[in-house]
Amino acid sequence: MALKFSDRPQVHYGNQSASDMWRSRFPSDAMPISQAPPHQAIFGYEANGFGDWLHYRRGAYRRLAPQKDFRSGAITWREDGTRMNPVMFTMPRKK
């Protein structure tokens, strides 16, 4: 059996072009991370499509996590020490 090589994709899912496949990992209102506001918390998405709350500090995006105060029960958002490499972001939505 001979193998045939091609420079064109052989698997198609519907009418989706190859240039639009990566876009399906992110919400429709996601924008490139280069357009993110510098001093505001955002919801950032990494290249694999997973997202988290982030903010930009000291030249890197850092993940925010809720921390519960055991005395008062109040929840505050703080850095958890994880640096993230986002490619897209969305602005926080008001409920």
N, C-alpha and C positions, 0 to 999 in steps of 0.2 A: 504494500500500500504506500503510495507516494503522498507526502505532505505538500499542501499548496499554501503559499503565503500570500497575504494581501495587505495593502496599505489602507484598506477600508474596513470599518467595523462590520462584523457579521451578525451580531445580536442586536435586534431592535425591539424596544418596548413601546408599542404604540407609535405615534407620530412625533416622538421626542427626538430632537437633534442632539448630537454629542455635546454641543456647546451649552445646552440647557440642562444637562443631567446634574451638574454640580449645584445648580440653583434650587433644585427640589429639596436639598438638605436644609434650607433655611426658610424662615417665614417670608411671605410676600413683601413685607415692608422692611426687610433687612437692608442695611446699607453697608458699604465698605468701611472697615475700621479706620481708614485714613480720614474719614469725615466725622469721627466721633468727637464730642466736646471734651476738652481736656480735664475739666474739674467737676465732673458730674458722674454719678453712678449710672452704669449702663448694663444692659443684658447682652453679653458678648457670646459669640459662637465660634468654636474652633473649626478647623477644616473638616473634621469628621461629622459636624452637625450638632454636637452636644454643646449646650450653653450653660452659663452661670452668671451671677451678678458680679460685676467687676468695677474697678475704678483704677485710674491711671495715677501712679505715684512713683517718683524716682526712676523714671525712664522705663517702666514696665507696667503691664496690666496685672493687677493682683485680685485674687478672688475674695469676695465678701461672704461671710457666713453668719447666720443668726446665733447670738450668744445669750443664754438666759441667765439672769442674775438669780442665784438661789435664795437670796433673802427677800427681794421684793417681787420677783417673778417677771420683772420687766425684760423685754427682749431688745437688744441692741445689735446692729450690724457692724462686724469688725473683720479685719483681715485675718485669714487663717494661715498665712505664710506661703500660700501656693501662687506661683507665677504662672500666668496663662498666656497663650499665644493666639489671640482671636483674629479672625479674618473678616467677620461681619458682626454687626451689632444692631440692636433695636433700642429705641428709647422706652423708658418705663411707661406703662399704660396706667391711666387712672381708672379705678373701678367705680 
